[in-house]
């Protein structure tokens, strides 16, 4: 049902069984997939493509021009997957031509109230951003990552899959997969073991990840020295290989 007081610009494409509440605005370059639920007072501009089953609550701003001062009105894009929840007053911005002209969000994510996803970010699947968490431009967030309330992530940082960033943390470097980060700037505080258990990781895999973590964070080794040992564990455990590959490919360096 589309409320009579909603504004739908000509050119917008609305899927089947979509609900749009009163005083919401849908721009001309917007595509909304089937079964989406858009509450009142939502603004969606484009070019933006939303998949199916997304829920967007009041006062959210989706697909707006980014805040980068270099942005000069280029037709960049926001692409969103399926079954995401955007709570009150979320702000999700499109990309810039300085990157891939794209901000991309996967599926099954929860963005709590007042969260912010800046230009050119890439967010995976099954992530949670708690109230007021913000990620700056060009940040990448891996699957199942959790960002606590009021946390902030610096431009170009990468947050690894299954990691956990504590409330009020300020992330200035990359957070490897499975790691818990806290503080200003954020430092490692062990592994997100409970999260791994909930997601069905085998005990043997968690043990191998623990051993890899100790090589990097507990033995006083350089990153290069630690990776030599971690690579040995990675030969038999795929999860450790993901850990090692993330560290090896880190552009900003990892939290330590």
TORBA-33635 format. One line per 5 residues: number of its first residue (from 1); their letters; for each residue x, z, y of N, C-alpha, C. Coordinates in steps of 0.2 Angstrom, whole numbers, plus 5000, padded with zeros to 4 digits. Atoms other than C-alpha are relative to their C-alpha. Layout:
<recs>
NUM	A	X,Z,Y,X,Z,Y,X,Z,Y | ...
</recs>
This chain:
<recs>
1	XXXXX	5004,5000,4994,5000,5000,5000,5004,5000,5006 | 4996,5000,4994,5007,4995,5017,4995,5002,5006 | 5005,4997,4995,4999,5006,5031,4999,4995,5006 | 5001,5005,4995,4991,4996,5045,5004,5001,5006 | 4996,4998,4994,5002,5005,5058,5008,4999,4998
6	XXXXX	4993,5002,5001,5018,4999,5049,5002,4994,5003 | 4998,5007,4997,5028,4985,5057,5004,4997,4996 | 4996,5004,5004,5034,4972,5046,5001,4993,5003 | 4999,5006,4997,5043,4958,5054,5000,4994,4996 | 5001,5006,5004,5040,4940,5049,5007,4998,4997
11	XXXXX	4994,5001,5003,5053,4935,5036,5002,5005,4995 | 4999,4994,5005,5054,4952,5027,4997,4998,4994 | 5002,5001,5007,5052,4951,5008,4998,5006,4997 | 5003,4993,5003,5041,4965,5001,4998,4998,4992 | 5001,5000,5007,5041,4967,4982,4993,5002,4998
16	XXXXX	5006,4998,5002,5026,4972,4971,5000,5008,5000 | 5002,4993,5000,5018,4989,4972,5005,5004,5004 | 4996,4997,4995,5028,4994,4987,4995,5004,5005 | 5004,4996,4995,5021,5008,4998,5005,5001,5007 | 4996,5000,4993,5026,5008,5017,4995,5004,5004
21	XXXXX	5004,4995,4996,5020,5023,5028,4999,4998,5007 | 5001,5002,4993,5014,5022,5046,5006,5001,5004 | 4994,5000,4995,5026,5019,5060,5007,4999,4997 | 4994,5002,5002,5039,5013,5049,5001,4992,5002 | 4998,5007,4998,5049,4997,5054,5004,4996,4995
26	XXXXX	4996,5004,5005,5055,4983,5042,5002,4994,5004 | 4998,5006,4996,5066,4970,5050,4999,4994,4996 | 5001,5007,5002,5066,4951,5047,5005,4999,4994 | 4995,5002,5005,5081,4951,5036,5001,5005,4994 | 5000,4995,5005,5076,4964,5024,4996,4998,4994
31	XXXXX	5003,5002,5007,5072,4962,5005,4999,5007,4997 | 5001,4993,5003,5063,4977,4997,4997,4998,4993 | 5002,5001,5007,5061,4977,4978,4994,5004,4998 | 5006,4997,5003,5047,4982,4967,5000,5008,5000 | 5001,4992,5001,5040,5000,4967,5003,5004,5004
36	XXXXX	4996,4996,4995,5049,5006,4982,4994,5004,5004 | 5004,4996,4996,5041,5020,4992,5003,5002,5006 | 4997,4999,4994,5045,5021,5010,4995,5004,5004 | 5005,4995,4996,5037,5036,5020,5000,4997,5007 | 5001,5001,4993,5032,5036,5038,5007,5000,5004
41	XXXXX	4994,4999,4995,5045,5034,5053,5006,4998,4997 | 4993,5003,5003,5058,5024,5042,5001,4994,5004 | 4998,5006,4997,5068,5011,5050,5005,4996,4995 | 4995,5004,5004,5076,4997,5039,5001,4994,5003 | 4997,5006,4997,5086,4983,5047,5004,4996,4995
46	XXXXX	4996,5004,5005,5096,4969,5039,5005,4996,5004 | 5001,5002,5007,5103,4959,5032,5000,5006,4995 | 5000,4994,5005,5098,4973,5019,4996,4998,4994 | 5004,5001,5007,5093,4971,5000,4999,5007,4997 | 5001,4994,5004,5085,4986,4991,4997,4998,4994
51	XXXXX	5003,5001,5006,5082,4986,4973,4994,5003,4999 | 5007,4997,5002,5067,4993,4963,5000,5007,5000 | 5001,4993,5002,5061,5010,4963,5003,5005,5005 | 4996,4996,4995,5070,5017,4979,4994,5004,5004 | 5004,4996,4996,5062,5031,4989,5003,5002,5006
56	XXXXX	4997,4999,4994,5065,5033,5007,4996,5005,5004 | 5004,4995,4996,5059,5048,5017,5001,4999,5008 | 5001,5001,4993,5054,5050,5035,5007,5001,5004 | 4994,5001,4995,5067,5046,5049,5006,4998,4998 | 4994,5003,5003,5079,5038,5038,5001,4993,5004
61	XXXXX	4998,5007,4997,5089,5023,5046,5004,4997,4995 | 4997,5003,5005,5094,5011,5033,5002,4993,5002 | 4998,5007,4999,5104,4995,5036,5001,4999,5008 | 4998,5001,4993,5108,4998,5055,5007,4997,5001 | 4994,5002,4998,5122,4991,5064,5005,5006,5000
66	XXXXX	4995,4994,5001,5138,5001,5061,5002,5002,5007 | 4997,4997,4994,5147,5012,5074,5007,4998,5001 | 4993,5002,4998,5164,5004,5073,5000,4996,5006 | 4999,5004,4994,5169,4998,5090,5002,4993,5000 | 4999,5007,5001,5175,4982,5083,4994,4996,4998
71	XXXXX	5006,5004,5002,5158,4977,5077,4997,4996,5006 | 5002,5004,4994,5152,4963,5088,4993,4996,4998 | 5006,5003,5001,5135,4959,5080,5000,4995,4994 | 5000,5005,5005,5141,4949,5065,4995,5002,4994 | 5005,4999,5005,5128,4947,5051,5002,5003,4993
76	XXXXX	4998,4997,5006,5135,4959,5038,4994,5003,4997 | 5005,4999,5005,5125,4966,5024,5000,5007,4997 | 5001,4994,5004,5119,4982,5015,4996,4998,4994 | 5003,5002,5007,5115,4980,4996,4999,5007,4997 | 5001,4994,5004,5107,4995,4987,4997,4998,4993
81	XXXXX	5003,5001,5006,5103,4996,4969,4993,5003,4999 | 5007,4998,5002,5088,5004,4960,5000,5008,5000 | 5002,4993,5002,5080,5021,4959,5004,5005,5004 | 4996,4996,4995,5090,5029,4974,4994,5004,5004 | 5005,4996,4996,5082,5043,4984,5004,5002,5007
86	XXXXX	4997,4999,4993,5086,5044,5003,4996,5005,5004 | 5004,4995,4997,5080,5060,5010,5000,5000,5008 | 5002,5001,4992,5075,5064,5029,5007,4999,5004 | 4995,5001,4995,5086,5057,5042,5007,4998,4998 | 4994,5004,5003,5099,5048,5031,5002,4994,5005
91	XXXXX	4998,5006,4997,5109,5035,5040,5005,4996,4996 | 4996,5005,5004,5116,5020,5030,5002,4994,5004 | 4998,5006,4995,5126,5007,5040,5002,4994,4996 | 4997,5006,5003,5130,4989,5036,5008,4999,5000 | 4993,5000,4999,5148,4983,5034,5003,4996,5006
96	XXXXX	4997,5004,4995,5160,4974,5045,5004,4994,4997 | 4996,5005,5002,5170,4958,5044,5007,5002,4999 | 4993,4997,5001,5186,4968,5044,5001,5002,4993 | 5000,4999,5007,5182,4972,5026,4997,4994,4996 | 5004,5005,5004,5170,4963,5014,4993,4998,5003
101	XXXXX	5006,5001,4997,5156,4962,5027,4994,5003,4996 | 5005,4998,5004,5146,4973,5015,5001,5008,4999 | 5001,4993,5002,5141,4991,5012,4996,5000,4993 | 5003,5000,5006,5136,4994,4994,4999,5006,4997 | 5002,4994,5003,5126,5007,4985,4997,4999,4993
106	XXXXX	5002,5001,5007,5123,5008,4966,4993,5002,4999 | 5007,4997,5002,5108,5016,4957,5000,5007,4998 | 5001,4993,5003,5101,5033,4953,5004,5005,5004 | 4996,4996,4996,5110,5041,4968,4995,5005,5004 | 5004,4996,4996,5103,5056,4978,5004,5001,5007
111	XXXXX	4997,4999,4993,5107,5056,4997,4995,5005,5003 | 5004,4995,4997,5100,5073,5004,5000,4999,5007 | 5002,5000,4993,5094,5076,5022,5007,4999,5004 | 4994,5001,4995,5106,5070,5036,5006,4998,4997 | 4993,5003,5002,5119,5062,5025,5001,4993,5003
116	XXXXX	4998,5006,4997,5129,5048,5032,5004,4995,4996 | 4996,5005,5004,5136,5032,5023,5002,4995,5006 | 4997,5005,4994,5147,5022,5036,5001,4993,4997 | 4999,5007,5002,5151,5004,5036,5005,4999,4995 | 4995,5003,5006,5160,4995,5021,5001,5005,4995
121	XXXXX	4999,4996,5005,5158,5010,5010,4997,4997,4993 | 5003,5002,5007,5155,5008,4991,4999,5006,4996 | 5002,4994,5004,5145,5021,4982,4998,4998,4993 | 5002,5002,5007,5143,5020,4963,4993,5002,4998 | 5007,4998,5003,5129,5026,4952,5000,5008,4998
126	XXXXX	5001,4993,5002,5122,5044,4949,5004,5005,5004 | 4996,4995,4995,5131,5052,4964,4995,5004,5004 | 5004,4996,4996,5124,5066,4974,5004,5001,5007 | 4997,4997,4993,5128,5069,4993,4995,5005,5002 | 5004,4994,4998,5121,5086,4998,4999,4999,5008
131	XXXXX	5002,5001,4993,5114,5089,5015,5006,5000,5005 | 4995,5001,4995,5125,5083,5030,5007,4998,4998 | 4994,5003,5002,5138,5076,5019,5001,4993,5003 | 4998,5007,4997,5147,5061,5027,5006,4997,4998 | 4994,5004,5002,5158,5047,5022,5001,4995,5005
136	XXXXX	4998,5005,4995,5168,5037,5035,5001,4993,4997 | 4999,5007,5002,5171,5019,5035,5005,4998,4994 | 4996,5003,5006,5178,5010,5019,5001,5005,4995 | 5000,4995,5005,5176,5025,5008,4997,4997,4994 | 5002,5002,5007,5174,5022,4989,4998,5006,4997
141	XXXXX	5002,4994,5004,5164,5035,4979,4999,4998,4993 | 5001,5002,5007,5165,5034,4960,4993,5003,4997 | 5007,4998,5003,5150,5036,4948,5001,5008,4998 | 5001,4993,5001,5144,5054,4946,5003,5005,5004 | 4996,4995,4996,5154,5061,4960,4994,5004,5004
146	XXXXX	5004,4996,4996,5146,5075,4970,5004,5002,5006 | 4997,4998,4994,5149,5079,4988,4996,5005,5003 | 5004,4994,4998,5144,5096,4994,4998,5000,5007 | 5003,5000,4993,5134,5100,5010,5006,5001,5005 | 4996,4999,4995,5143,5098,5026,5007,4997,4999
151	XXXXX	4994,5003,5001,5158,5089,5018,5001,4994,5004 | 4998,5006,4997,5167,5075,5026,5006,4996,4997 | 4995,5004,5004,5178,5061,5019,5003,4995,5005 | 4996,5004,4995,5191,5052,5030,4999,4992,4998 | 5000,5007,5001,5191,5033,5032,5005,4998,4994
156	XXXXX	4996,5003,5005,5198,5023,5017,5002,5004,4994 | 4999,4996,5006,5198,5038,5005,4996,4997,4994 | 5004,5001,5006,5193,5036,4987,4998,5006,4997 | 5002,4994,5003,5183,5049,4978,4999,4998,4993 | 5000,5002,5007,5185,5047,4959,4994,5002,4996
161	XXXXX	5006,4999,5004,5171,5047,4946,5001,5007,4997 | 5001,4993,5003,5165,5064,4940,5003,5005,5004 | 4997,4995,4996,5174,5073,4954,4995,5004,5004 | 5004,4996,4997,5167,5087,4964,5003,5002,5007 | 4997,4998,4993,5170,5090,4983,4995,5006,5002
166	XXXXX	5003,4994,4998,5165,5107,4989,4996,5000,5006 | 5003,4999,4994,5154,5112,5003,5005,5001,5006 | 4996,4999,4994,5162,5111,5020,5007,4997,4999 | 4994,5003,5001,5177,5102,5013,5002,4994,5005 | 4998,5006,4996,5187,5089,5023,5005,4997,4996
171	XXXXX	4996,5004,5005,5194,5076,5012,5004,4995,5004 | 4995,5004,4996,5210,5067,5020,5004,4995,4995 | 4997,5005,5005,5217,5059,5004,4995,4999,4994 | 5005,5002,5005,5210,5052,4988,5000,5006,4995 | 5002,4995,5005,5202,5064,4975,5000,4997,4993
176	XXXXX	5000,5003,5007,5206,5059,4957,4994,5001,4996 | 5006,4998,5004,5192,5058,4944,5001,5007,4997 | 5001,4994,5003,5186,5074,4937,5003,5006,5004 | 4997,4994,4996,5195,5085,4950,4995,5003,5005 | 5004,4997,4995,5186,5098,4961,5005,5001,5006
181	XXXXX	4996,5000,4994,5192,5098,4979,4996,5005,5005 | 5003,4996,4996,5189,5111,4992,5005,5002,5006 | 4996,4998,4995,5196,5116,5009,5001,4995,5006 | 4999,5004,4994,5202,5109,5026,5008,4999,5001 | 5002,5005,5004,5211,5097,5021,4999,5002,4993
186	XXXXX	5002,4998,5007,5204,5097,5004,5006,5000,4995 | 4994,4999,5005,5216,5103,4990,4996,5001,4993 | 5003,4999,5007,5213,5103,4971,4999,5007,4998 | 5002,4993,5003,5204,5118,4963,4998,4999,4993 | 5002,5001,5007,5204,5113,4945,4996,4994,4998
191	XXXXX	5004,5006,5002,5193,5101,4935,4993,5002,5000 | 5008,5000,5000,5174,5098,4935,4998,5001,4993 | 5001,5000,5007,5173,5104,4917,4993,5000,4998 | 5007,4999,5001,5155,5109,4918,4996,4993,5001 | 5003,5007,4999,5150,5092,4925,5002,4995,4994
196	XXXXX	4998,5005,5005,5160,5083,4911,4996,5002,4993 | 5004,4998,5006,5151,5094,4897,4993,4997,5001 | 5007,5002,4999,5134,5090,4905,4999,4992,4999 | 5001,5007,5001,5138,5071,4904,5003,4998,4993 | 4999,5001,5007,5143,5072,4886,5007,4998,4998
201	XXXXX	4993,5001,5002,5162,5071,4886,5002,5004,4994 | 4998,4997,5007,5169,5075,4869,5005,5006,5002 | 4996,4994,4999,5179,5092,4868,5007,4997,5000 | 4993,5003,5001,5195,5082,4863,5002,4996,5007 | 4999,5004,4994,5193,5071,4879,5001,5005,5006
206	XXXXX	4999,4995,4995,5191,5086,4890,5007,5004,5000 | 4994,4997,5001,5206,5094,4882,5006,4996,5003 | 4994,5004,4997,5217,5079,4886,5000,4999,5007 | 5001,5000,4992,5210,5078,4904,5004,5006,5003 | 4997,4994,4998,5216,5096,4906,5007,5000,5000
211	XXXXX	4993,5001,5001,5233,5092,4899,5003,4995,5006 | 4998,5005,4995,5234,5077,4911,5000,5004,5007 | 5000,4997,4993,5229,5088,4926,5006,5005,5001 | 4995,4995,5000,5242,5101,4922,5007,4996,5002 | 4994,5004,4999,5256,5087,4922,5000,4999,5008
216	XXXXX	5000,5002,4993,5250,5082,4940,5001,5006,5004 | 5001,4995,4996,5246,5098,4947,5003,5007,4999 | 4998,4993,5002,5254,5113,4938,5007,5000,4999 | 4993,5000,5002,5272,5108,4934,5005,4999,5005 | 4995,5002,4995,5280,5104,4950,5003,4994,5000
221	XXXXX	4997,5007,5000,5283,5086,4946,4998,4996,5006 | 5003,5005,4995,5282,5072,4958,4995,4996,4996 | 5005,5004,5003,5268,5060,4955,5003,4995,4995 | 4997,5005,5004,5279,5047,4948,5002,5003,4993 | 4998,4996,5006,5286,5060,4935,4994,5002,4996
226	XXXXX	5006,4998,5004,5269,5066,4931,4997,4995,4996 | 5004,5006,5003,5262,5049,4928,5004,4998,4993 | 4996,5002,5007,5276,5046,4914,4997,5004,4995 | 5002,4995,5006,5269,5061,4904,4992,4998,4999 | 5008,5002,5001,5250,5056,4908,4999,4994,4997
231	XXXXX	5001,5006,5004,5253,5039,4902,5000,5001,4993 | 5000,4998,5007,5257,5046,4885,4993,5002,4997 | 5007,4997,5002,5240,5055,4884,4995,4994,5001 | 5004,5006,4999,5232,5039,4891,5000,4995,4994 | 5000,5005,5006,5237,5029,4875,4995,5002,4995
236	XXXXX	5005,4998,5005,5224,5039,4865,4994,5002,5003 | 5006,4998,4997,5211,5044,4878,4999,4996,5006 | 5002,5004,4994,5202,5032,4889,4999,5003,5006 | 5001,4996,4994,5197,5045,4901,5006,5002,5004 | 4993,4998,4997,5215,5050,4904,5003,4993,5003
241	XXXXX	4998,5007,4997,5219,5031,4907,4997,4999,5007 | 5003,5001,4993,5206,5031,4921,5003,5005,5005 | 4997,4996,4996,5214,5046,4928,5007,4998,5003 | 4993,5002,4998,5231,5039,4928,5000,4993,5004 | 5001,5006,4996,5225,5022,4934,4998,5001,5008
246	XXXXX	5002,4998,4993,5217,5030,4949,5005,5002,5004 | 4994,4998,4996,5232,5039,4954,5005,4995,5002 | 4995,5006,4999,5244,5024,4952,4997,4996,5005 | 5003,5005,4995,5232,5013,4963,4998,5004,5006 | 5002,4997,4994,5229,5026,4976,5004,4997,5006
251	XXXXX	4997,5003,4994,5232,5019,4994,5002,5005,5005 | 4999,4995,4995,5231,5035,5004,5004,5006,4997 | 4997,4995,5003,5240,5046,4991,4994,5005,4998 | 5005,4995,5003,5230,5060,4981,5001,5007,5003 | 5000,4993,4998,5226,5077,4986,5005,5004,4995
256	X	4996,4996,5004,5239,5090,4980,5001,5007,5003
</recs>
